[in-house]
């Protein structure tokens, strides 16, 4: 028997979450890798102009969303990823919240790979949280052991194109 998709398991995803602040947008997405481009299509109109900043945010979103799917219960059948974008006077704050650790897995927390173990990917780009550090002014995570984790970054709205 085939795997049940998030849409069949939870027909309410993706879904927007109401927020009283007109400069804050929140949405939840499912556990499948195809939910990452869906999240990008949701995010892009909220972060432009400038287009180059949109690209920076889209790359950060892809890193955070795929990490949530790969390393947490968000990637399991029925899992969710919550994305929040706040437009602040001079910055964007992008936050991605997962469903917490996978059952029977050791607890882990977001830590960039050791510099010596990081390999450059296509076009000399670094992967994962090291790349997030390159893209953002600052990044951090919030959460408690065994519960959902939120990884977030602050992105200057006036920065030049990503390195």
Residue frames as a rotation matrix with the C-alpha (Angstrom) as fourth column:
UNK 1
0.580 0.815 0.000 0.00
0.815 -0.580 0.000 0.00
0.000 0.000 -1.000 0.00
UNK 2
-0.068 -0.633 0.771 1.36
0.606 -0.640 -0.472 3.46
0.792 0.435 0.427 -0.94
UNK 3
-0.745 -0.312 -0.589 2.23
0.658 -0.485 -0.576 6.29
-0.106 -0.817 0.567 1.36
UNK 4
0.392 0.920 0.025 -0.64
0.920 -0.391 -0.014 8.65
-0.003 0.029 -1.000 2.24
UNK 5
-0.385 -0.545 0.745 0.07
0.576 -0.772 -0.268 12.23
0.721 0.326 0.611 1.23
UNK 6
-0.900 0.000 -0.437 -0.30
0.367 -0.545 -0.754 15.17
-0.238 -0.839 0.490 3.63
UNK 7
-0.737 0.668 -0.105 -3.20
-0.640 -0.639 0.426 16.47
0.218 0.381 0.898 1.57
UNK 8
-0.084 0.712 -0.698 -5.11
-0.106 0.690 0.716 13.21
0.991 0.134 0.017 1.96
UNK 9
-0.355 -0.136 -0.925 -4.14
0.812 0.446 -0.377 12.92
0.464 -0.884 -0.048 5.63
UNK 10
-0.242 0.234 -0.942 -4.75
0.642 -0.689 -0.336 16.59
-0.728 -0.685 0.017 6.46
UNK 11
0.019 0.312 0.950 -6.78
0.980 -0.194 0.044 18.40
0.198 0.930 -0.309 3.79
UNK 12
0.897 0.346 -0.276 -6.44
0.410 -0.885 0.222 21.70
-0.167 -0.312 -0.935 5.67
UNK 13
0.155 -0.914 -0.376 -2.75
0.082 -0.367 0.926 22.07
-0.984 -0.175 0.018 4.74
UNK 14
-0.766 -0.636 -0.093 -1.39
0.577 -0.617 -0.536 24.35
0.283 -0.464 0.839 3.55
UNK 15
0.417 0.908 -0.033 -3.34
0.831 -0.367 0.419 26.89
0.368 -0.202 -0.907 5.51
UNK 16
-0.346 -0.429 0.835 -2.96
0.064 -0.898 -0.435 30.53
0.936 -0.097 0.338 6.45
UNK 17
-0.140 0.238 -0.961 -3.10
0.985 0.136 -0.110 31.48
0.105 -0.962 -0.253 10.10
UNK 18
0.609 0.454 0.650 -4.77
0.418 -0.881 0.223 34.78
0.674 0.136 -0.726 10.92
UNK 19
-0.338 -0.724 -0.602 -2.63
0.941 -0.254 -0.223 37.43
0.009 -0.642 0.767 12.55
UNK 20
0.625 0.642 -0.444 -3.80
0.682 -0.726 -0.091 40.82
-0.381 -0.246 -0.891 13.85
UNK 21
0.014 -0.717 -0.697 -0.55
-0.047 -0.697 0.716 42.52
-0.999 0.023 -0.043 12.76
UNK 22
0.901 0.407 -0.150 -0.80
-0.148 -0.037 -0.988 43.54
-0.408 0.913 0.027 9.07
UNK 23
0.364 -0.853 -0.375 2.98
-0.891 -0.201 -0.408 43.14
0.273 0.482 -0.833 8.74
UNK 24
-0.594 -0.488 0.640 3.05
-0.651 0.759 -0.025 39.53
-0.474 -0.431 -0.768 9.96
UNK 25
0.288 0.616 -0.733 2.06
-0.887 0.460 0.038 36.50
0.360 0.640 0.679 7.89
UNK 26
-0.492 -0.362 0.792 1.80
-0.670 0.738 -0.080 32.93
-0.555 -0.570 -0.606 9.16
UNK 27
0.401 0.605 -0.688 1.06
-0.867 0.493 -0.072 29.71
0.295 0.626 0.722 7.29
UNK 28
-0.003 -0.341 0.940 1.38
-0.555 0.782 0.282 25.98
-0.832 -0.521 -0.192 7.90
UNK 29
0.137 -0.084 -0.987 2.57
-0.945 0.288 -0.155 23.46
0.297 0.954 -0.040 5.34
UNK 30
0.926 0.374 0.053 2.66
-0.377 0.901 0.214 19.67
0.032 -0.218 0.975 5.18
UNK 31
0.474 -0.720 0.507 5.37
-0.295 0.412 0.862 17.04
-0.830 -0.558 -0.018 5.51
UNK 32
0.658 -0.188 0.729 6.18
0.662 0.605 -0.441 16.41
-0.358 0.773 0.523 1.85
UNK 33
-0.419 -0.894 -0.159 9.21
0.643 -0.416 0.643 17.91
-0.641 0.167 0.749 0.03
UNK 34
-0.441 0.287 0.850 6.83
0.762 -0.381 0.524 19.44
0.474 0.879 -0.051 -2.58
UNK 35
0.650 0.660 -0.377 5.51
0.757 -0.524 0.390 21.65
0.060 -0.539 -0.840 0.24
UNK 36
-0.148 -0.791 -0.594 8.79
0.673 -0.521 0.525 23.62
-0.725 -0.322 0.609 0.15
UNK 37
-0.887 -0.153 0.436 8.10
0.441 -0.566 0.696 25.27
0.141 0.810 0.570 -3.26
UNK 38
0.128 0.983 0.130 4.49
0.729 -0.182 0.660 25.82
0.673 0.011 -0.740 -2.16
UNK 39
0.475 -0.040 -0.879 5.80
0.777 -0.450 0.440 27.71
-0.413 -0.892 -0.183 0.87
UNK 40
-0.639 -0.760 -0.120 8.13
0.573 -0.574 0.584 29.71
-0.513 0.304 0.803 -1.39
UNK 41
-0.561 0.513 0.649 5.18
0.549 -0.356 0.756 30.75
0.619 0.781 -0.082 -3.58
UNK 42
0.548 0.749 -0.372 3.34
0.766 -0.271 0.583 31.86
0.336 -0.605 -0.722 -0.45
UNK 43
0.227 -0.556 -0.800 6.35
0.753 -0.421 0.506 33.82
-0.618 -0.717 0.323 0.87
UNK 44
-0.519 -0.666 0.536 7.56
0.852 -0.351 0.389 35.66
-0.070 0.659 0.749 -2.23
UNK 45
0.034 0.535 0.844 4.76
0.554 -0.713 0.429 38.23
0.831 0.453 -0.321 -2.63
UNK 46
0.881 0.358 -0.310 5.13
0.435 -0.352 0.829 39.20
0.188 -0.865 -0.466 1.03
UNK 47
0.381 -0.827 -0.413 8.84
0.597 -0.121 0.793 40.02
-0.706 -0.549 0.448 0.90
UNK 48
-0.409 -0.576 0.708 9.22
0.911 -0.302 0.281 42.15
0.052 0.759 0.649 -2.19
UNK 49
0.691 -0.722 0.033 10.56
0.040 -0.008 -0.999 44.59
0.721 0.692 0.023 -3.17
UNK 50
0.038 -0.440 -0.897 13.48
-0.979 -0.195 0.054 44.33
-0.199 0.876 -0.439 -3.63
UNK 51
0.786 0.288 -0.547 13.63
-0.489 0.831 -0.265 41.14
0.379 0.476 0.794 -5.64
UNK 52
-0.124 -0.917 -0.379 17.17
-0.286 0.399 -0.871 40.36
0.950 0.001 -0.311 -4.48
UNK 53
-0.617 -0.031 0.786 15.97
-0.787 0.014 -0.617 40.30
0.009 -0.999 -0.033 -0.87
UNK 54
0.517 0.853 0.064 13.20
-0.840 0.521 -0.151 37.92
-0.162 0.024 0.986 -1.91
UNK 55
0.472 -0.426 -0.772 15.83
-0.305 0.743 -0.596 35.54
0.827 0.517 0.220 -3.27
UNK 56
-0.621 -0.733 0.275 17.75
-0.463 0.060 -0.884 35.71
0.632 -0.677 -0.377 0.01
UNK 57
-0.295 0.613 0.733 14.60
-0.896 0.089 -0.435 34.93
-0.332 -0.785 0.523 2.01
UNK 58
0.695 0.566 -0.443 13.58
-0.700 0.674 -0.237 32.13
0.164 0.475 0.865 -0.37
UNK 59
0.013 -0.774 -0.633 16.97
-0.257 0.609 -0.750 30.46
0.966 0.172 -0.191 0.01
UNK 60
-0.789 -0.265 0.555 16.78
-0.574 -0.004 -0.819 30.76
0.219 -0.964 -0.149 3.80
UNK 61
0.155 0.934 0.323 13.23
-0.946 0.234 -0.223 29.37
-0.284 -0.271 0.920 3.76
UNK 62
0.594 0.032 -0.804 14.34
-0.497 0.801 -0.335 26.37
0.633 0.598 0.491 1.68
UNK 63
-0.503 -0.844 -0.187 17.17
-0.273 0.360 -0.892 25.64
0.820 -0.398 -0.412 4.15
UNK 64
-0.734 0.214 0.644 14.96
-0.670 -0.079 -0.738 25.90
-0.107 -0.974 0.201 7.23
UNK 65
0.345 0.937 -0.050 11.96
-0.925 0.330 -0.191 24.08
-0.162 0.112 0.980 5.75
UNK 66
0.437 -0.214 -0.873 14.03
-0.388 0.831 -0.398 21.19
0.811 0.513 0.280 4.39
UNK 67
-0.723 -0.684 0.091 15.93
-0.346 0.245 -0.906 20.90
0.597 -0.687 -0.414 7.71
UNK 68
-0.346 0.686 0.640 12.58
-0.881 -0.003 -0.474 20.65
-0.323 -0.728 0.605 9.54
UNK 69
0.646 0.636 -0.423 11.42
-0.752 0.625 -0.209 17.89
0.131 0.453 0.882 7.20
UNK 70
0.202 -0.670 -0.715 14.71
-0.291 0.656 -0.697 15.98
0.935 0.349 -0.062 7.34
UNK 71
-0.687 -0.719 -0.107 15.52
-0.057 0.201 -0.978 16.17
0.725 -0.665 -0.179 11.04
UNK 72
-0.826 0.409 0.388 12.20
-0.504 -0.226 -0.834 16.41
-0.253 -0.884 0.392 12.93
UNK 73
-0.537 0.726 0.429 8.72
0.459 0.678 -0.574 14.92
-0.708 -0.111 -0.698 13.23
UNK 74
0.060 0.532 -0.844 7.57
-0.513 -0.709 -0.484 17.50
-0.856 0.462 0.230 10.68
UNK 75
-0.487 -0.356 -0.798 8.90
-0.873 0.191 0.448 15.15
-0.007 0.915 -0.404 7.99
UNK 76
-0.930 0.212 0.301 6.74
0.142 0.961 -0.238 12.25
-0.339 -0.179 -0.923 9.14
UNK 77
-0.566 0.792 0.227 3.29
0.517 0.126 0.847 11.48
0.642 0.597 -0.481 7.77
UNK 78
0.491 0.846 -0.207 0.88
0.764 -0.303 0.569 14.13
0.419 -0.438 -0.795 9.07
UNK 79
-0.212 -0.674 -0.708 3.74
0.892 -0.429 0.141 16.46
-0.399 -0.601 0.692 10.07
UNK 80
0.818 0.464 0.340 3.57
0.555 -0.792 -0.253 20.23
0.152 0.396 -0.906 9.73
UNK 81
-0.478 -0.872 -0.103 5.90
0.878 -0.474 -0.060 23.16
0.003 -0.119 0.993 9.35
UNK 82
0.676 0.679 -0.287 4.77
0.693 -0.718 -0.065 26.62
-0.250 -0.155 -0.956 10.49
UNK 83
-0.401 -0.780 0.481 6.30
0.887 -0.462 -0.010 29.60
0.230 0.422 0.877 8.74
UNK 84
0.637 0.522 -0.567 6.09
0.665 -0.745 0.061 33.16
-0.391 -0.416 -0.821 10.02
UNK 85
-0.326 -0.687 0.649 7.33
0.856 -0.507 -0.106 36.27
0.402 0.520 0.753 8.23
UNK 86
0.504 0.398 -0.766 7.43
0.692 -0.717 0.083 39.62
-0.517 -0.572 -0.637 10.00
UNK 87
0.126 -0.413 0.902 8.10
0.719 -0.589 -0.370 42.79
0.684 0.695 0.223 8.06
UNK 88
0.334 -0.137 -0.933 9.88
0.810 -0.464 0.358 45.13
-0.482 -0.875 -0.044 10.46
UNK 89
0.800 0.081 -0.595 10.94
-0.094 -0.962 -0.258 48.73
-0.593 0.262 -0.762 9.70
UNK 90
0.277 -0.786 -0.553 14.42
-0.944 -0.330 -0.003 47.78
-0.180 0.523 -0.833 8.45
UNK 91
-0.809 -0.585 0.056 14.39
-0.577 0.809 0.113 44.00
-0.112 0.059 -0.992 8.43
UNK 92
0.302 0.797 -0.524 12.43
-0.648 0.574 0.500 40.82
0.699 0.188 0.690 7.85
UNK 93
-0.494 -0.357 0.792 12.24
-0.789 0.567 -0.237 38.13
-0.365 -0.742 -0.562 10.51
UNK 94
0.122 0.441 -0.889 11.68
-0.716 0.659 0.228 34.67
0.687 0.609 0.397 9.05
UNK 95
-0.448 -0.204 0.870 10.82
-0.827 0.463 -0.317 31.89
-0.339 -0.862 -0.377 11.51
UNK 96
-0.043 0.379 -0.924 10.21
-0.575 0.747 0.333 28.19
0.817 0.546 0.186 10.83
UNK 97
-0.224 0.076 0.972 8.72
-0.932 0.276 -0.236 25.98
-0.286 -0.958 0.009 13.55
UNK 98
-0.604 -0.053 -0.795 8.82
-0.419 0.870 0.260 22.19
0.678 0.490 -0.548 13.40
UNK 99
0.502 0.856 -0.126 6.79
-0.441 0.378 0.814 19.49
0.744 -0.353 0.568 15.18
UNK 100
0.497 -0.384 0.778 9.59
-0.800 0.145 0.582 18.54
-0.336 -0.912 -0.235 17.57
UNK 101
-0.531 -0.847 0.024 11.87
-0.785 0.502 0.363 15.51
-0.319 0.174 -0.931 17.55
UNK 102
-0.015 0.439 -0.898 11.09
-0.643 0.683 0.345 12.26
0.765 0.583 0.272 15.79
UNK 103
0.800 0.336 0.497 9.98
-0.598 0.504 0.623 9.44
-0.041 -0.796 0.604 18.09
UNK 104
0.840 -0.479 0.256 12.83
0.349 0.837 0.421 7.21
-0.416 -0.264 0.870 19.28
UNK 105
0.429 -0.739 0.520 15.44
0.533 -0.258 -0.806 9.67
0.729 0.623 0.283 17.98
UNK 106
-0.231 -0.560 -0.795 18.07
0.962 -0.255 -0.100 11.39
-0.147 -0.788 0.598 20.11
UNK 107
0.781 0.477 -0.403 17.40
0.457 -0.876 -0.153 15.05
-0.426 -0.065 -0.902 20.85
UNK 108
-0.318 -0.850 0.420 19.33
0.948 -0.270 0.171 17.39
-0.032 0.453 0.891 18.60
UNK 109
0.495 0.401 -0.771 19.46
0.394 -0.894 -0.212 21.15
-0.774 -0.199 -0.601 18.33
UNK 110
0.910 -0.098 0.402 20.34
0.360 -0.295 -0.885 23.44
0.205 0.950 -0.234 15.41
UNK 111
0.420 -0.866 -0.271 24.10
-0.059 -0.324 0.944 23.79
-0.906 -0.381 -0.187 15.27
UNK 112
0.725 -0.215 -0.654 26.04
-0.688 -0.195 -0.699 24.71
0.023 0.957 -0.289 12.13
UNK 113
0.875 -0.477 -0.079 28.44
0.456 0.869 -0.195 22.04
0.161 0.135 0.978 10.93
UNK 114
0.346 -0.862 -0.372 32.07
0.343 -0.252 0.905 22.48
-0.873 -0.440 0.209 11.89
UNK 115
0.549 -0.152 -0.822 33.75
-0.625 -0.727 -0.283 24.79
-0.555 0.669 -0.494 9.37
UNK 116
-0.518 -0.850 -0.097 36.23
-0.721 0.373 0.584 22.06
-0.460 0.372 -0.806 8.42
UNK 117
-0.655 0.306 0.691 33.42
0.342 0.935 -0.089 19.63
-0.674 0.178 -0.717 7.56
UNK 118
0.397 0.831 -0.389 31.41
0.008 -0.426 -0.905 22.06
-0.918 0.357 -0.176 5.44
UNK 119
-0.572 -0.518 0.635 31.75
0.639 0.204 0.742 21.49
-0.514 0.830 0.215 1.73
UNK 120
-0.525 0.377 -0.763 30.74
-0.551 -0.834 -0.033 24.05
-0.649 0.403 0.645 -0.82
UNK 121
0.070 0.668 0.741 27.84
0.407 0.659 -0.632 22.94
-0.911 0.346 -0.226 -2.96
UNK 122
0.182 0.072 0.981 26.88
0.983 -0.041 -0.179 23.99
0.028 0.997 -0.078 -6.48
UNK 123
0.434 -0.080 0.898 28.28
0.356 -0.900 -0.252 27.38
0.828 0.429 -0.362 -7.50
UNK 124
-0.573 -0.817 0.065 30.41
0.222 -0.232 -0.947 27.50
0.789 -0.528 0.314 -4.34
UNK 125
0.089 0.690 0.718 27.40
-0.661 -0.498 0.561 27.75
0.745 -0.525 0.412 -2.02
UNK 126
-0.922 -0.365 0.125 27.58
-0.314 0.520 -0.794 26.38
0.225 -0.772 -0.595 1.51
UNK 127
-0.280 0.840 -0.464 24.83
0.183 0.521 0.833 24.16
0.942 0.148 -0.300 2.81
UNK 128
0.086 0.474 -0.876 22.56
0.849 0.426 0.313 24.25
0.522 -0.771 -0.366 5.82
UNK 129
0.780 0.326 -0.533 22.89
0.608 -0.597 0.524 26.51
-0.148 -0.733 -0.664 8.82
UNK 130
-0.299 -0.909 -0.289 26.30
0.639 -0.416 0.648 27.81
-0.709 0.009 0.705 7.71
UNK 131
-0.662 0.135 0.738 24.57
0.645 -0.401 0.651 29.17
0.383 0.906 0.178 4.62
UNK 132
0.490 0.870 -0.060 21.79
0.746 -0.383 0.545 30.61
0.451 -0.312 -0.836 6.77
UNK 133
0.350 -0.463 -0.814 24.46
0.655 -0.500 0.567 32.47
-0.670 -0.731 0.128 8.75
UNK 134
-0.733 -0.632 0.252 25.80
0.598 -0.424 0.680 33.90
-0.323 0.649 0.688 5.47
UNK 135
-0.391 0.672 0.629 22.35
0.672 -0.258 0.694 35.02
0.629 0.694 -0.351 4.35
UNK 136
0.633 0.763 -0.133 21.11
0.596 -0.371 0.712 36.58
0.494 -0.530 -0.690 7.57
UNK 137
0.187 -0.506 0.842 22.28
-0.506 -0.784 -0.359 39.33
0.842 -0.359 -0.403 9.89
UNK 138
-0.667 -0.258 0.699 21.62
-0.743 0.297 -0.600 36.99
-0.053 -0.919 -0.390 12.79
UNK 139
0.064 0.731 -0.680 19.94
-0.408 0.640 0.650 33.66
0.911 0.236 0.339 13.39
UNK 140
-0.708 -0.175 0.684 18.86
-0.706 0.188 -0.683 31.82
-0.009 -0.966 -0.257 16.50
UNK 141
-0.397 0.654 -0.644 16.57
0.076 0.723 0.687 29.07
0.915 0.223 -0.337 17.70
UNK 142
-0.448 0.392 0.804 13.94
-0.890 -0.280 -0.360 28.82
0.084 -0.876 0.474 20.45
UNK 143
0.346 0.678 -0.649 12.37
-0.476 0.723 0.501 25.77
0.808 0.135 0.573 22.02
UNK 144
0.172 -0.205 0.964 12.54
-0.937 0.268 0.224 23.20
-0.304 -0.941 -0.146 24.78
UNK 145
-0.837 -0.543 -0.070 13.97
-0.544 0.812 0.211 19.70
-0.058 0.214 -0.975 24.73
UNK 146
-0.802 0.495 0.334 11.39
0.440 0.868 -0.229 17.30
-0.403 -0.037 -0.915 23.33
UNK 147
0.226 0.926 -0.302 9.08
0.406 -0.371 -0.835 20.01
-0.886 0.067 -0.460 21.97
UNK 148
0.753 0.104 0.650 8.72
0.653 -0.247 -0.716 22.02
0.086 0.964 -0.254 18.78
UNK 149
-0.188 -0.873 -0.451 11.70
0.683 -0.446 0.579 24.12
-0.706 -0.199 0.680 17.77
UNK 150
0.921 0.381 0.081 11.66
0.334 -0.663 -0.670 27.46
-0.202 0.644 -0.738 15.98
UNK 151
-0.252 -0.966 0.049 14.68
0.824 -0.188 0.535 28.55
-0.507 0.175 0.844 13.96
UNK 152
0.818 0.575 0.031 14.59
0.526 -0.724 -0.446 32.17
-0.233 0.381 -0.895 12.89
UNK 153
-0.340 -0.921 0.191 16.73
0.926 -0.292 0.237 34.72
-0.163 0.257 0.953 11.13
UNK 154
0.482 0.348 -0.804 16.83
0.227 -0.936 -0.269 38.48
-0.846 -0.053 -0.531 10.73
UNK 155
-0.123 -0.429 0.895 17.38
0.975 0.114 0.189 39.76
-0.183 0.896 0.404 7.18
UNK 156
-0.489 -0.128 -0.863 18.24
0.123 -0.989 0.077 43.37
-0.864 -0.069 0.499 6.36
UNK 157
0.504 0.796 0.337 15.74
0.508 0.043 -0.860 44.68
-0.699 0.604 -0.383 3.82
UNK 158
0.880 -0.171 -0.444 18.41
-0.399 -0.773 -0.493 46.79
-0.259 0.611 -0.748 2.11
UNK 159
0.129 -0.898 0.421 21.26
-0.143 0.403 0.904 44.30
-0.981 -0.177 -0.077 1.74
UNK 160
-0.213 -0.284 -0.935 22.99
-0.964 -0.096 0.249 43.71
-0.160 0.954 -0.253 -1.61
UNK 161
0.542 0.453 -0.708 22.40
-0.634 0.773 0.009 40.38
0.551 0.444 0.706 -3.41
UNK 162
0.898 -0.149 0.414 23.36
-0.214 0.674 0.707 37.18
-0.384 -0.723 0.574 -1.58
UNK 163
0.027 -0.987 -0.160 27.02
-0.894 -0.096 0.437 36.17
-0.447 0.131 -0.885 -1.69
